[in-house]
Amino acid sequence: MQRHVASGRAQSGDPPILEAKGVTKRFGGFVALDGVDFAMAPGERVALIGPNGSGKSTFVNCLSGALTPEAGSVRFEGRLVTGMPPWQRARAGLVRSFQIPRPFRRLSVIENIEVPLNFALAEPPPGGKAQRALEILESIGLGAKAYGSPKDLSQVELRKLELGRALAANPRLLIADEAMAGLSDSEVDEIVDLLERLNAQGIAIILIEHIMRAVMRFSQRIIVLVAGRKIADGLPGEVMRQDEVERAYLGQ
Ligand SMILES: Nc1ncnc2c1ncn2[C@@H]1O[C@H](COP(=O)(O)OP(=O)(O)OP(=O)(O)O)[C@@H](O)[C@H]1O
């Protein structure tokens, strides 16, 4: 049985920033997502968890536009975006970052932020692209590395650069896909700190993550997918106490 426990932000009565209804995705005969409903308040911090292959990436691909669901709808700030390409959703303020950073290695760190600035914004930023790119790098702690090469960045710095590239679009909703996999405990904390700072600036965040320490520290709400279905959605402590979640997720 699925239990709904609204988070503090979700109870505030704000219209949802994101609303997915009945999202269904099939690959051939295989049902990867089976009628997933999900709504999120502006500025909320939600973690999306579930065992390997449960449909997390497929779901966020449907939210960000990389995949089109066979059924269901996705609304961002009230606007129907189902079928809209990812770049258009990014311009609207719905942006995702990827698990494996793939920076342009021949470009400098700052140029790696300038490239997405070129296409993610409908209008050039007020102070110019270079200034905006530097502001973004400073906000993610990479200001001192701006004119260096991404080849000289550490793993945690590359993850920050990937988040910085997503910030180029001025997101109001950021989907961070496994931004911490393979990092040390202190590096995980650095990324959680960074995500918290971005959230404090008003950016709603969906965190897809297997590292439960980060999930519990970061999220105001957790949703759990198992075999393409949402089996839980609520406050972190309550969700993690549900038998079905323990069986399906922690017991794997
Ligand atoms: N393009 C595709 N073609 C066929 N099957 C796919 C495709 N993409 C995903 N799947 C299948 O859909 C299911 C859900 O995959 P998905 O990658 O969304 O899971 P996940 O929860 O993100 O897993 P992980 O935690 O391992 O990243 C899996 O069984 C996967 O093999």
The ligand as a MOL file (V3000), in Angstrom:
LIG
                    3D

  0  0  0     0  0            999 V3000
M  V30 BEGIN CTAB
M  V30 COUNTS 31 33 0 0 0
M  V30 BEGIN ATOM
M  V30 1 N 16.4860 2.2960 -23.6870 0
M  V30 2 C 16.0850 1.1980 -23.0410 0
M  V30 3 N 15.7200 0.0980 -23.7150 0
M  V30 4 C 15.2870 -1.0150 -23.0760 0
M  V30 5 N 15.1810 -1.1250 -21.7370 0
M  V30 6 C 15.5400 -0.0500 -21.0140 0
M  V30 7 C 16.0120 1.1560 -21.6090 0
M  V30 8 N 16.2960 2.0520 -20.6210 0
M  V30 9 C 16.0140 1.4200 -19.4660 0
M  V30 10 N 15.5660 0.1810 -19.6970 0
M  V30 11 C 15.1380 -0.7870 -18.6810 0
M  V30 12 O 14.1530 -0.1630 -17.8640 0
M  V30 13 C 14.3530 -0.5170 -16.4900 0
M  V30 14 C 14.5440 0.7360 -15.6670 0
M  V30 15 O 15.8420 1.2660 -15.9610 0
M  V30 16 P 16.3560 2.6070 -15.2990 0
M  V30 17 O 17.7100 2.8910 -15.9000 0
M  V30 18 O 15.3290 3.6640 -15.3990 0
M  V30 19 O 16.5290 2.1620 -13.7780 0
M  V30 20 P 17.2450 2.9300 -12.5790 0
M  V30 21 O 16.3220 2.8410 -11.4190 0
M  V30 22 O 17.6720 4.2810 -13.0070 0
M  V30 23 O 18.5110 2.0030 -12.3120 0
M  V30 24 P 19.9800 2.3670 -11.7350 0
M  V30 25 O 19.8220 2.6480 -10.2860 0
M  V30 26 O 20.7320 1.0960 -11.9890 0
M  V30 27 O 20.5110 3.5250 -12.5340 0
M  V30 28 C 15.5440 -1.4770 -16.4530 0
M  V30 29 O 15.0470 -2.7900 -16.4560 0
M  V30 30 C 16.2660 -1.1810 -17.7400 0
M  V30 31 O 16.9780 -2.3140 -18.2040 0
M  V30 END ATOM
M  V30 BEGIN BOND
M  V30 1 1 1 2
M  V30 2 1 2 3
M  V30 3 2 2 7
M  V30 4 2 3 4
M  V30 5 1 4 5
M  V30 6 2 5 6
M  V30 7 1 6 7
M  V30 8 1 6 10
M  V30 9 1 7 8
M  V30 10 2 8 9
M  V30 11 1 9 10
M  V30 12 1 10 11
M  V30 13 1 11 12
M  V30 14 1 11 30
M  V30 15 1 12 13
M  V30 16 1 13 14
M  V30 17 1 13 28
M  V30 18 1 14 15
M  V30 19 1 15 16
M  V30 20 2 16 17
M  V30 21 1 16 18
M  V30 22 1 16 19
M  V30 23 1 19 20
M  V30 24 2 20 21
M  V30 25 1 20 22
M  V30 26 1 20 23
M  V30 27 1 23 24
M  V30 28 2 24 25
M  V30 29 1 24 26
M  V30 30 1 24 27
M  V30 31 1 28 29
M  V30 32 1 28 30
M  V30 33 1 30 31
M  V30 END BOND
M  V30 END CTAB
M  END
